[in-house]
Amino acid sequence: MSDVERHNRPAPPATFGTGSGDEDYGRLGERRTRHMRIIAWVTIASLILIGGGSTVLSLLFG
């Protein structure tokens, strides 16, 4: 088979998510979801605190 024929050959189909590797990544999704929720709540709380703090300072110092 020449280099041109080898290059133009279609790629084999991807087999993601099949086989015995699924058990290895099962808990990774749970940890990632929990991590994203923590980041989201920390971001929300910091935005509320910063917004509230700037409001109080603007009221005090007009």
RODO-2510 file (C-alpha; in nm, 4 decimals, decimal comma):
residues 62
     n   res          X          Y          Z
     1     m     0,0000     0,0000     0,0000
     2     s     0,1459     0,3340    -0,0981
     3     d     0,1638     0,6388     0,1262
     4     v    -0,1140     0,8106    -0,0697
     5     e    -0,3490     0,5143    -0,0311
     6     r    -0,2707     0,4862     0,3383
     7     h    -0,3335     0,8588     0,3889
     8     n    -0,6689     0,8583     0,2061
     9     r    -0,8025     0,5560     0,3948
    10     p    -1,0901     0,6404     0,6343
    11     a    -1,0170     0,6274     1,0041
    12     p    -1,1538     0,3348     1,2057
    13     p    -1,4701     0,4106     1,4026
    14     a    -1,4195     0,5487     1,7512
    15     t    -1,5081     0,3145     2,0354
    16     f    -1,5366     0,5601     2,3222
    17     g    -1,7524     0,4491     2,6130
    18     t    -1,7368     0,0777     2,5402
    19     g    -1,5486    -0,1979     2,7089
    20     s    -1,4351    -0,2460     3,0662
    21     g    -1,2988     0,1086     3,1038
    22     d    -1,6406     0,2446     3,2021
    23     e    -1,6047     0,1354     3,5643
    24     d    -1,2817     0,3313     3,5981
    25     y    -1,4442     0,6631     3,5066
    26     g    -1,7796     0,6159     3,6815
    27     r    -1,6885     0,8099     3,9942
    28     l    -1,5018     1,0764     3,7987
    29     g    -1,8332     1,2202     3,6773
    30     e    -1,9657     1,2414     4,0340
    31     r    -1,6527     1,4163     4,1583
    32     r    -1,6573     1,6577     3,8671
    33     t    -2,0229     1,7438     3,9263
    34     r    -1,9603     1,8023     4,2970
    35     h    -1,6550     2,0165     4,2171
    36     m    -1,8508     2,2274     3,9677
    37     r    -2,1310     2,2821     4,2201
    38     i    -1,8824     2,3969     4,4840
    39     i    -1,7228     2,6411     4,2407
    40     a    -2,0639     2,7727     4,1366
    41     w    -2,1793     2,8352     4,4951
    42     v    -1,8504     3,0019     4,5923
    43     t    -1,8792     3,2278     4,2880
    44     i    -2,2393     3,3185     4,3705
    45     a    -2,1560     3,3897     4,7353
    46     s    -1,8564     3,6063     4,6445
    47     l    -2,0624     3,8065     4,3954
    48     i    -2,3290     3,8668     4,6598
    49     l    -2,0716     3,9699     4,9203
    50     i    -1,8867     4,2001     4,6823
    51     g    -2,2090     4,3546     4,5568
    52     g    -2,3404     4,4045     4,9084
    53     g    -2,0098     4,5480     5,0276
    54     s    -1,9936     4,7979     4,7453
    55     t    -2,3522     4,9031     4,8146
    56     v    -2,2766     4,9644     5,1827
    57     l    -1,9636     5,1637     5,0986
    58     s    -2,1489     5,3761     4,8467
    59     l    -2,4215     5,4493     5,1029
    60     l    -2,1666     5,5407     5,3707
    61     f    -1,9410     5,7556     5,1570
    62     g    -2,2115     5,8784     4,9203
***
